Amino acid sequence: MRRLVLLMLLLPATAHAGDITFYRCTDASGALTIQNMPCPKGMQQTTKVMQAVAAPPPMLAPLPALPAPPAAPAAQTAPTTPVAPLPVEKPTPVALPALFLCKGRGIDDYLSETADPPSRCVPMRVVGLDGNPAKGAGEACEVQRDTCTAIDPTQLCSTWQQRVRDAETAARFTSLAQPDALAHYQRLQALWDASDCAAQKP
């Protein structure tokens, strides 16, 4: 395979002022060399004259910077009157629901927001025909309705406040056993916070 070796030497060989002569030298094996001096003896030589690149024109001095335009006069604005912030309207307190003290057979007294709570089915003892309870013939219950009395309106706020406190205690200590205890307390607390009873407290 023919080898091509290119040697570009930057020292000019001048044929006349402004020109550069390059010599193409080929040896017996066909290797080609390009140089800026005559080929050694025994090598085939051809020449090529190249015109030298003219020197770049001198750089022009930079133009002077234009003066900055004069600043526009400040616009005359009329003094503004500060606007007072709008008052924040607080929600109007609402009355708490009435409370009723309910009593039932075999249970502790409790507070209800309705005078007619749902009836309860109390399990009854069932025995066999021979009177033996271990051989009962099934299950039965007695439907019972609790009796409820309205709380005196003068005691409604204090009763509601105590009811919220009791619900909070139940939510803190029995929430694992009664998962709905926390939701019950949160509902009562929200009713209390929005009530006229809470607004009366210092």
Residue, then its C-alpha position, 0 to 999 in steps of 0.5 A: m500500500r502506498r504511504l503518503v507522508l505530508l510535512m508542512l514546514l512553515l519556513p517559506a521558500t520564495a520564488h519571488a516576493g509574496d510566493i511560496t514554493f512547495y516540492r512534491c518528492t516521490d521515492a522509488s517505493g512510491a512514498l510521497t513527501i511534500q516539503n518547502m525545500p528541493c527533493p534529495k537526489g534520486m527522488q522524483q520532484t515536482t513543484k507548486v507555487m502558492q501565493a502567500v496570504a496577504a496580511p490582515p488589515p489593521m484593526l480599526a479603533p473602537l468607536p466612542a461610546l454614545p452618551a447615555p440618554p437623559a433620565a426621564p423626569a419622575a412622574q408626579t403622582a398624587p399622594t394616596t390615602p391609606v386604605a383601612p383593612l376590612p374588618v374580619e367578620k366573626p361567625t355568629p354564635v349559635a345556640l346549642p341543641a337541647l339536652f335530655l337526661c335519660k334513665g333506663r332499667g339496668i343502665d346508668d343515666y346518660l345525656s341525649e340530644t333527643a327526647d325519644p332515644p331509640s328503644r333497647c332490646v334487653p336480653m331475657r333469661v330463657v329456660g328449658l321446659d324443665g326449668n333448666p337454664a342450660k337447656g334453653a330453647g333459644e334467645a329472647c329480649e325485652v324491648q325497653r324505652d328509656t325515659c328522658t327529661a329536658i335539662d333546665p335551660t339555665q343549666l344547659c351551658s354548664t351541662w354541655q361543657q361537662r359533656v364535652r369534657d367527658a367526651e374528651t376523656a373518653a377519646r383519650f383513654t378509650s379510643l382503642a376500645q371504642p374507635d368512634a370515641l374520637a369522632h364523637y368528641q370532635r363533633l361535640q367540641a365543634l358544636w361547643d366552639a361555635s355556640d353562644c355558650a362558648a362566646q360567653k366564657p372569658 
